[in-house]
Amino acid sequence: MSNISTSSGLFQVPWSDYRPDLLDALGRTVSYTLVSFVGAVLLGLAVALLRLSRAWPARAVAAVYTEVFKNVPLLAIIFLTYFGLASAGLRLDVFTAGCLSLVVFYAAYLSEIFRSAISGVHAGQTEAGQALGLGRAGIFGHVVLPQAVRQALPGTNTMLVDLLKSTSLLVTVSAAELMSEGRLITSATFRALEVYLVISALYFALCYPLSQLLLLLERKVRAGVPLSPWRRRRMRTARELLAADVRTDTENRKEAAV
């Protein structure tokens, strides 16, 4: 089998030979995205809560973290995490270094989104929770957070899609994701245009459906659809009870009319 095509036309690369490697790279790209996004959400929420803390040292630390990582390029963070820490004696494997870089970078942006969403919940909601006897944790978990999630959802969705695309920068540390595999195939076939067109199409096939699903989720949330299963069950039970009350009331009126 010849890996180098002499034809000048497109689609001369023997893609069937590279299918297993591409599928493995696709899985790694998804793994980087999922692990990094979960970590970024958790860290971003923690930083947002520190920014809203009453203690000024906590606010100062969170503000410094946010400003630093918002104003340093992601590529520089990847190099610092993988090469810089290794030169200081802390050697991380590629997957850990890649995920850590994405986490600390996107957590800075997500913290701003979360902080804005939490601050956007009207203070009267907190006062209502206090009037019901809820503690600070109960008010945040049952009153503030559900409303903040709805407000933060559009920005968070945008960050998820952007994070997925940014995994391509891990090619600089040979992370074995899609772009790294594309570079290897290009080195073997010398058909850069065709290879990177296919890699771009694969990224589009990942990002476009994801963005549309997230858009659908936003529309459902705006329409008032509960996010958690137990809330949906409560809403369904409430509707059934209300429908039963309406039927009972209608039957009582008919009997009274007779």
ZADO-1210 file (C-alpha; in nm, 4 decimals, padded with zeros to 6 digits):
<atoms>
<atom x="00.0000" y="00.0000" z="00.0000" code="MET" pos="1"/>
<atom x="00.1329" y="00.3411" z="-00.0904" code="SER" pos="2"/>
<atom x="00.0624" y="00.6164" z="00.1612" code="ASN" pos="3"/>
<atom x="00.1705" y="00.8931" z="-00.0752" code="ILE" pos="4"/>
<atom x="-00.0662" y="00.9727" z="-00.3564" code="SER" pos="5"/>
<atom x="00.0710" y="01.1138" z="-00.6796" code="THR" pos="6"/>
<atom x="-00.2664" y="01.2399" z="-00.7931" code="SER" pos="7"/>
<atom x="-00.3399" y="01.6091" z="-00.7605" code="SER" pos="8"/>
<atom x="-00.7132" y="01.5558" z="-00.6955" code="GLY" pos="9"/>
<atom x="-00.8830" y="01.5573" z="-00.3626" code="LEU" pos="10"/>
<atom x="-00.9820" y="01.2511" z="-00.1577" code="PHE" pos="11"/>
<atom x="-00.6878" y="01.0339" z="-00.2539" code="GLN" pos="12"/>
<atom x="-00.5931" y="00.9477" z="00.1060" code="VAL" pos="13"/>
<atom x="-00.6761" y="00.5847" z="00.1964" code="PRO" pos="14"/>
<atom x="-00.9084" y="00.6860" z="00.4797" code="TRP" pos="15"/>
<atom x="-01.0136" y="00.3284" z="00.5529" code="SER" pos="16"/>
<atom x="-00.6581" y="00.2609" z="00.6697" code="ASP" pos="17"/>
<atom x="-00.6769" y="00.5499" z="00.9160" code="TYR" pos="18"/>
<atom x="-01.0327" y="00.4904" z="01.0385" code="ARG" pos="19"/>
<atom x="-00.9330" y="00.3160" z="01.3666" code="PRO" pos="20"/>
<atom x="-00.6854" y="00.5913" z="01.4504" code="ASP" pos="21"/>
<atom x="-00.9404" y="00.8626" z="01.3687" code="LEU" pos="22"/>
<atom x="-01.2045" y="00.6964" z="01.5864" code="LEU" pos="23"/>
<atom x="-00.9555" y="00.6740" z="01.8713" code="ASP" pos="24"/>
<atom x="-00.8648" y="01.0408" z="01.8238" code="ALA" pos="25"/>
<atom x="-01.2341" y="01.1308" z="01.8169" code="LEU" pos="26"/>
<atom x="-01.2865" y="00.9492" z="02.1461" code="GLY" pos="27"/>
<atom x="-00.9910" y="01.1297" z="02.3004" code="ARG" pos="28"/>
<atom x="-01.1276" y="01.4649" z="02.1843" code="THR" pos="29"/>
<atom x="-01.4620" y="01.3900" z="02.3484" code="VAL" pos="30"/>
<atom x="-01.2842" y="01.2717" z="02.6644" code="SER" pos="31"/>
<atom x="-01.0791" y="01.5914" z="02.6859" code="TYR" pos="32"/>
<atom x="-01.3965" y="01.7932" z="02.6380" code="THR" pos="33"/>
<atom x="-01.6100" y="01.6145" z="02.8975" code="LEU" pos="34"/>
<atom x="-01.3463" y="01.5955" z="03.1710" code="VAL" pos="35"/>
<atom x="-01.2304" y="01.9533" z="03.1179" code="SER" pos="36"/>
<atom x="-01.5819" y="02.0965" z="03.1048" code="PHE" pos="37"/>
<atom x="-01.6899" y="01.9254" z="03.4287" code="VAL" pos="38"/>
<atom x="-01.3737" y="02.0467" z="03.5998" code="GLY" pos="39"/>
<atom x="-01.4149" y="02.3991" z="03.4625" code="ALA" pos="40"/>
<atom x="-01.7777" y="02.4179" z="03.5804" code="VAL" pos="41"/>
<atom x="-01.6883" y="02.3064" z="03.9327" code="LEU" pos="42"/>
<atom x="-01.3864" y="02.5358" z="03.9592" code="LEU" pos="43"/>
<atom x="-01.5737" y="02.8220" z="03.7957" code="GLY" pos="44"/>
<atom x="-01.8609" y="02.7916" z="04.0431" code="LEU" pos="45"/>
<atom x="-01.6169" y="02.7874" z="04.3353" code="ALA" pos="46"/>
<atom x="-01.4406" y="03.0992" z="04.2042" code="VAL" pos="47"/>
<atom x="-01.7755" y="03.2723" z="04.1454" code="ALA" pos="48"/>
<atom x="-01.8796" y="03.2043" z="04.5049" code="LEU" pos="49"/>
<atom x="-01.5464" y="03.3423" z="04.6259" code="LEU" pos="50"/>
<atom x="-01.6061" y="03.6556" z="04.4176" code="ARG" pos="51"/>
<atom x="-01.9397" y="03.6979" z="04.5952" code="LEU" pos="52"/>
<atom x="-01.7963" y="03.6234" z="04.9386" code="SER" pos="53"/>
<atom x="-01.8196" y="03.8774" z="05.2195" code="ARG" pos="54"/>
<atom x="-01.4506" y="03.8226" z="05.3022" code="ALA" pos="55"/>
<atom x="-01.2354" y="04.0571" z="05.0956" code="TRP" pos="56"/>
<atom x="-00.9280" y="03.8262" z="05.0867" code="PRO" pos="57"/>
<atom x="-01.1402" y="03.5575" z="04.9165" code="ALA" pos="58"/>
<atom x="-01.2746" y="03.8123" z="04.6698" code="ARG" pos="59"/>
<atom x="-00.9225" y="03.9386" z="04.5979" code="ALA" pos="60"/>
<atom x="-00.7810" y="03.5901" z="04.5329" code="VAL" pos="61"/>
<atom x="-01.0723" y="03.5021" z="04.3042" code="ALA" pos="62"/>
<atom x="-01.0419" y="03.8321" z="04.1168" code="ALA" pos="63"/>
<atom x="-00.6681" y="03.7822" z="04.0602" code="VAL" pos="64"/>
<atom x="-00.7253" y="03.4275" z="03.9343" code="TYR" pos="65"/>
<atom x="-00.9979" y="03.5419" z="03.6961" code="THR" pos="66"/>
<atom x="-00.8008" y="03.8318" z="03.5520" code="GLU" pos="67"/>
<atom x="-00.4811" y="03.6289" z="03.5098" code="VAL" pos="68"/>
<atom x="-00.6342" y="03.3382" z="03.3221" code="PHE" pos="69"/>
<atom x="-00.8669" y="03.5571" z="03.1157" code="LYS" pos="70"/>
<atom x="-00.5688" y="03.7521" z="02.9842" code="ASN" pos="71"/>
<atom x="-00.3175" y="03.4726" z="02.9185" code="VAL" pos="72"/>
<atom x="-00.3518" y="03.2780" z="02.5892" code="PRO" pos="73"/>
<atom x="-00.4637" y="02.9183" z="02.6208" code="LEU" pos="74"/>
<atom x="-00.1620" y="02.8052" z="02.4192" code="LEU" pos="75"/>
<atom x="00.0711" y="02.9640" z="02.6751" code="ALA" pos="76"/>
<atom x="-00.1149" y="02.7874" z="02.9571" code="ILE" pos="77"/>
<atom x="-00.0768" y="02.4535" z="02.7775" code="ILE" pos="78"/>
<atom x="00.2982" y="02.5088" z="02.7408" code="PHE" pos="79"/>
<atom x="00.3322" y="02.6169" z="03.1043" code="LEU" pos="80"/>
<atom x="00.1364" y="02.3153" z="03.2271" code="THR" pos="81"/>
<atom x="00.3102" y="02.0529" z="03.0168" code="TYR" pos="82"/>
<atom x="00.6625" y="02.1858" z="02.9616" code="PHE" pos="83"/>
<atom x="00.6949" y="02.4444" z="03.2388" code="GLY" pos="84"/>
<atom x="00.5865" y="02.2207" z="03.5258" code="LEU" pos="85"/>
<atom x="00.8054" y="01.9386" z="03.3907" code="ALA" pos="86"/>
<atom x="01.1129" y="02.1638" z="03.4011" code="SER" pos="87"/>
<atom x="01.0236" y="02.2449" z="03.7634" code="ALA" pos="88"/>
<atom x="01.0140" y="01.8756" z="03.8537" code="GLY" pos="89"/>
<atom x="00.6373" y="01.8156" z="03.8233" code="LEU" pos="90"/>
<atom x="00.5865" y="01.5967" z="03.5192" code="ARG" pos="91"/>
<atom x="00.2242" y="01.5440" z="03.4101" code="LEU" pos="92"/>
<atom x="00.1031" y="01.3027" z="03.1456" code="ASP" pos="93"/>
<atom x="-00.0456" y="01.4539" z="02.8315" code="VAL" pos="94"/>
<atom x="-00.4072" y="01.3878" z="02.9246" code="PHE" pos="95"/>
<atom x="-00.3738" y="01.5393" z="03.2722" code="THR" pos="96"/>
<atom x="-00.1813" y="01.8413" z="03.1469" code="ALA" pos="97"/>
<atom x="-00.4272" y="01.9010" z="02.8630" code="GLY" pos="98"/>
<atom x="-00.7340" y="01.8778" z="03.0857" code="CYS" pos="99"/>
<atom x="-00.5754" y="02.0935" z="03.3568" code="LEU" pos="100"/>
<atom x="-00.4920" y="02.3636" z="03.1022" code="SER" pos="101"/>
<atom x="-00.8463" y="02.3694" z="02.9687" code="LEU" pos="102"/>
<atom x="-00.9961" y="02.3634" z="03.3186" code="VAL" pos="103"/>
<atom x="-00.8042" y="02.6605" z="03.4592" code="VAL" pos="104"/>
<atom x="-00.8554" y="02.8623" z="03.1405" code="PHE" pos="105"/>
<atom x="-01.2290" y="02.8115" z="03.0961" code="TYR" pos="106"/>
<atom x="-01.3042" y="02.8225" z="03.4697" code="ALA" pos="107"/>
<atom x="-01.2042" y="03.1896" z="03.4620" code="ALA" pos="108"/>
<atom x="-01.4676" y="03.2684" z="03.1992" code="TYR" pos="109"/>
<atom x="-01.7319" y="03.0445" z="03.3529" code="LEU" pos="110"/>
<atom x="-01.6793" y="03.2071" z="03.6920" code="SER" pos="111"/>
<atom x="-01.7764" y="03.5424" z="03.5416" code="GLU" pos="112"/>
<atom x="-02.0838" y="03.3881" z="03.3813" code="ILE" pos="113"/>
<atom x="-02.1858" y="03.2215" z="03.7083" code="PHE" pos="114"/>
<atom x="-02.1155" y="03.5327" z="03.9159" code="ARG" pos="115"/>
<atom x="-02.3315" y="03.7442" z="03.6875" code="SER" pos="116"/>
<atom x="-02.6110" y="03.4861" z="03.6933" code="ALA" pos="117"/>
<atom x="-02.6097" y="03.4525" z="04.0729" code="ILE" pos="118"/>
<atom x="-02.5983" y="03.8289" z="04.1186" code="SER" pos="119"/>
<atom x="-02.8900" y="03.8590" z="03.8769" code="GLY" pos="120"/>
<atom x="-03.1251" y="03.6703" z="04.1084" code="VAL" pos="121"/>
<atom x="-03.3417" y="03.9303" z="04.2813" code="HIS" pos="122"/>
<atom x="-03.2636" y="03.9863" z="04.6489" code="ALA" pos="123"/>
<atom x="-03.6325" y="03.9371" z="04.7238" code="GLY" pos="124"/>
<atom x="-03.5894" y="03.5689" z="04.6432" code="GLN" pos="125"/>
<atom x="-03.3352" y="03.5343" z="04.9234" code="THR" pos="126"/>
<atom x="-03.5606" y="03.7236" z="05.1614" code="GLU" pos="127"/>
<atom x="-03.8489" y="03.4940" z="05.0725" code="ALA" pos="128"/>
<atom x="-03.6317" y="03.1916" z="05.1490" code="GLY" pos="129"/>
<atom x="-03.5363" y="03.3400" z="05.4844" code="GLN" pos="130"/>
<atom x="-03.9026" y="03.4026" z="05.5618" code="ALA" pos="131"/>
<atom x="-03.9684" y="03.0328" z="05.4981" code="LEU" pos="132"/>
<atom x="-03.7000" y="02.9399" z="05.7505" code="GLY" pos="133"/>
<atom x="-03.4395" y="02.8148" z="05.5034" code="LEU" pos="134"/>
<atom x="-03.0709" y="02.8374" z="05.5923" code="GLY" pos="135"/>
<atom x="-02.8042" y="02.9877" z="05.3663" code="ARG" pos="136"/>
<atom x="-02.7298" y="02.6522" z="05.2026" code="ALA" pos="137"/>
<atom x="-03.0999" y="02.5807" z="05.1511" code="GLY" pos="138"/>
<atom x="-03.1640" y="02.9225" z="05.0027" code="ILE" pos="139"/>
<atom x="-02.8722" y="02.8858" z="04.7627" code="PHE" pos="140"/>
<atom x="-02.9520" y="02.5288" z="04.6624" code="GLY" pos="141"/>
<atom x="-03.3301" y="02.5543" z="04.6333" code="HIS" pos="142"/>
<atom x="-03.3927" y="02.9196" z="04.5494" code="VAL" pos="143"/>
<atom x="-03.0890" y="03.0974" z="04.4030" code="VAL" pos="144"/>
<atom x="-02.9082" y="02.8208" z="04.2114" code="LEU" pos="145"/>
<atom x="-03.2049" y="02.6986" z="03.9986" code="PRO" pos="146"/>
<atom x="-03.2730" y="03.0540" z="03.8826" code="GLN" pos="147"/>
<atom x="-02.9036" y="03.1263" z="03.8279" code="ALA" pos="148"/>
<atom x="-02.8655" y="02.8121" z="03.6158" code="VAL" pos="149"/>
<atom x="-03.1352" y="02.9348" z="03.3791" code="ARG" pos="150"/>
<atom x="-02.9582" y="03.2679" z="03.3376" code="GLN" pos="151"/>
<atom x="-02.6126" y="03.1139" z="03.3005" code="ALA" pos="152"/>
<atom x="-02.7164" y="02.8483" z="03.0505" code="LEU" pos="153"/>
<atom x="-02.6605" y="03.0426" z="02.7229" code="PRO" pos="154"/>
<atom x="-02.3102" y="03.1554" z="02.8167" code="GLY" pos="155"/>
<atom x="-02.2188" y="02.8154" z="02.9576" code="THR" pos="156"/>
<atom x="-02.3335" y="02.6431" z="02.6392" code="ASN" pos="157"/>
<atom x="-02.1170" y="02.8754" z="02.4325" code="THR" pos="158"/>
<atom x="-01.8165" y="02.7936" z="02.6496" code="MET" pos="159"/>
<atom x="-01.8763" y="02.4186" z="02.6052" code="LEU" pos="160"/>
<atom x="-01.8686" y="02.4410" z="02.2258" code="VAL" pos="161"/>
<atom x="-01.5665" y="02.6718" z="02.2391" code="ASP" pos="162"/>
<atom x="-01.3868" y="02.4293" z="02.4714" code="LEU" pos="163"/>
<atom x="-01.4508" y="02.1455" z="02.2292" code="LEU" pos="164"/>
<atom x="-01.2898" y="02.3441" z="01.9484" code="LYS" pos="165"/>
<atom x="-00.9998" y="02.4493" z="02.1696" code="SER" pos="166"/>
<atom x="-00.8959" y="02.0878" z="02.2226" code="THR" pos="167"/>
<atom x="-00.7345" y="02.1258" z="01.8792" code="SER" pos="168"/>
<atom x="-00.4622" y="02.3385" z="02.0439" code="LEU" pos="169"/>
<atom x="-00.3455" y="02.0287" z="02.2291" code="LEU" pos="170"/>
<atom x="-00.1824" y="01.9285" z="01.9017" code="VAL" pos="171"/>
<atom x="00.1164" y="02.1265" z="02.0317" code="THR" pos="172"/>
<atom x="00.1798" y="01.8588" z="02.2975" code="VAL" pos="173"/>
<atom x="00.0825" y="01.5632" z="02.0748" code="SER" pos="174"/>
<atom x="-00.2301" y="01.4834" z="02.2743" code="ALA" pos="175"/>
<atom x="-00.3519" y="01.2220" z="02.0233" code="ALA" pos="176"/>
<atom x="-00.6774" y="01.4104" z="01.9613" code="GLU" pos="177"/>
<atom x="-00.8205" y="01.4877" z="01.6177" code="LEU" pos="178"/>
<atom x="-00.5779" y="01.7604" z="01.5180" code="MET" pos="179"/>
<atom x="-00.2784" y="01.5556" z="01.6301" code="SER" pos="180"/>
<atom x="-00.4016" y="01.2626" z="01.4236" code="GLU" pos="181"/>
<atom x="-00.4488" y="01.4963" z="01.1291" code="GLY" pos="182"/>
<atom x="-00.0882" y="01.6056" z="01.1576" code="ARG" pos="183"/>
<atom x="00.0297" y="01.2437" z="01.1601" code="LEU" pos="184"/>
<atom x="-00.1788" y="01.1587" z="00.8524" code="ILE" pos="185"/>
<atom x="-00.0468" y="01.4677" z="00.6748" code="THR" pos="186"/>
<atom x="00.3118" y="01.3615" z="00.7517" code="SER" pos="187"/>
<atom x="00.2406" y="01.0189" z="00.6017" code="ALA" pos="188"/>
<atom x="00.0491" y="01.1280" z="00.2916" code="THR" pos="189"/>
<atom x="00.1699" y="01.4853" z="00.2229" code="PHE" pos="190"/>
<atom x="-00.1915" y="01.5816" z="00.1418" code="ARG" pos="191"/>
<atom x="-00.2467" y="01.8644" z="00.3887" code="ALA" pos="192"/>
<atom x="-00.5481" y="02.0202" z="00.2151" code="LEU" pos="193"/>
<atom x="-00.7477" y="01.6994" z="00.2008" code="GLU" pos="194"/>
<atom x="-00.6529" y="01.5876" z="00.5523" code="VAL" pos="195"/>
<atom x="-00.7347" y="01.9144" z="00.7243" code="TYR" pos="196"/>
<atom x="-01.0592" y="01.9486" z="00.5285" code="LEU" pos="197"/>
<atom x="-01.1649" y="01.6116" z="00.6688" code="VAL" pos="198"/>
<atom x="-01.0482" y="01.7034" z="01.0209" code="ILE" pos="199"/>
<atom x="-01.2427" y="02.0300" z="00.9965" code="SER" pos="200"/>
<atom x="-01.5500" y="01.8384" z="00.8834" code="ALA" pos="201"/>
<atom x="-01.5171" y="01.6089" z="01.1845" code="LEU" pos="202"/>
<atom x="-01.5013" y="01.9069" z="01.4199" code="TYR" pos="203"/>
<atom x="-01.8082" y="02.0505" z="01.2488" code="PHE" pos="204"/>
<atom x="-01.9865" y="01.7163" z="01.2860" code="ALA" pos="205"/>
<atom x="-01.9154" y="01.7354" z="01.6593" code="LEU" pos="206"/>
<atom x="-01.9811" y="02.1030" z="01.7242" code="CYS" pos="207"/>
<atom x="-02.2900" y="02.1731" z="01.5126" code="TYR" pos="208"/>
<atom x="-02.5181" y="01.9017" z="01.6567" code="PRO" pos="209"/>
<atom x="-02.3948" y="01.9869" z="02.0059" code="LEU" pos="210"/>
<atom x="-02.4734" y="02.3555" z="01.9597" code="SER" pos="211"/>
<atom x="-02.8193" y="02.2720" z="01.8251" code="GLN" pos="212"/>
<atom x="-02.8941" y="02.0389" z="02.1178" code="LEU" pos="213"/>
<atom x="-02.7818" y="02.3074" z="02.3616" code="LEU" pos="214"/>
<atom x="-03.0008" y="02.5617" z="02.1814" code="LEU" pos="215"/>
<atom x="-03.2963" y="02.3247" z="02.2146" code="LEU" pos="216"/>
<atom x="-03.2195" y="02.2914" z="02.5865" code="LEU" pos="217"/>
<atom x="-03.2171" y="02.6715" z="02.6220" code="GLU" pos="218"/>
<atom x="-03.5574" y="02.6952" z="02.4539" code="ARG" pos="219"/>
<atom x="-03.7024" y="02.4295" z="02.6827" code="LYS" pos="220"/>
<atom x="-03.5669" y="02.6070" z="02.9872" code="VAL" pos="221"/>
<atom x="-03.7125" y="02.9397" z="02.8706" code="ARG" pos="222"/>
<atom x="-04.0451" y="02.7628" z="02.8240" code="ALA" pos="223"/>
<atom x="-04.0369" y="02.6619" z="03.1904" code="GLY" pos="224"/>
<atom x="-03.9467" y="02.2941" z="03.1514" code="VAL" pos="225"/>
<atom x="-03.7858" y="02.1770" z="03.4806" code="PRO" pos="226"/>
<atom x="-03.4214" y="02.0756" z="03.4510" code="LEU" pos="227"/>
<atom x="-03.4017" y="01.7950" z="03.7069" code="SER" pos="228"/>
<atom x="-03.6038" y="01.4683" z="03.6947" code="PRO" pos="229"/>
<atom x="-03.7422" y="01.5096" z="04.0454" code="TRP" pos="230"/>
<atom x="-03.8710" y="01.8584" z="03.9606" code="ARG" pos="231"/>
<atom x="-04.0361" y="01.7201" z="03.6485" code="ARG" pos="232"/>
<atom x="-04.2057" y="01.4529" z="03.8598" code="ARG" pos="233"/>
<atom x="-04.3279" y="01.7160" z="04.1033" code="ARG" pos="234"/>
<atom x="-04.4625" y="01.9279" z="03.8182" code="MET" pos="235"/>
<atom x="-04.6369" y="01.6257" z="03.6657" code="ARG" pos="236"/>
<atom x="-04.7908" y="01.5347" z="04.0013" code="THR" pos="237"/>
<atom x="-04.9061" y="01.8926" z="04.0534" code="ALA" pos="238"/>
<atom x="-05.0692" y="01.8992" z="03.7092" code="ARG" pos="239"/>
<atom x="-05.2452" y="01.5673" z="03.7777" code="GLU" pos="240"/>
<atom x="-05.3756" y="01.6948" z="04.1116" code="LEU" pos="241"/>
<atom x="-05.4912" y="02.0178" z="03.9522" code="LEU" pos="242"/>
<atom x="-05.6662" y="01.8276" z="03.6718" code="ALA" pos="243"/>
<atom x="-05.8353" y="01.6024" z="03.9289" code="ALA" pos="244"/>
<atom x="-05.9553" y="01.9071" z="04.1235" code="ASP" pos="245"/>
<atom x="-06.0941" y="02.0607" z="03.8049" code="VAL" pos="246"/>
<atom x="-06.2799" y="01.7391" z="03.7186" code="ARG" pos="247"/>
<atom x="-06.4203" y="01.7132" z="04.0681" code="THR" pos="248"/>
<atom x="-06.5338" y="02.0749" z="04.0633" code="ASP" pos="249"/>
<atom x="-06.6980" y="02.0258" z="03.7229" code="THR" pos="250"/>
<atom x="-06.8838" y="01.7166" z="03.8419" code="GLU" pos="251"/>
<atom x="-07.0009" y="01.8946" z="04.1561" code="ASN" pos="252"/>
<atom x="-07.1396" y="02.1800" z="03.9490" code="ARG" pos="253"/>
<atom x="-07.3242" y="01.9413" z="03.7203" code="LYS" pos="254"/>
<atom x="-07.4786" y="01.7645" z="04.0179" code="GLU" pos="255"/>
<atom x="-07.5801" y="02.0949" z="04.1749" code="ALA" pos="256"/>
<atom x="-07.7382" y="02.2047" z="03.8459" code="ALA" pos="257"/>
<atom x="-07.9426" y="01.8822" z="03.8306" code="VAL" pos="258"/>
</atoms>
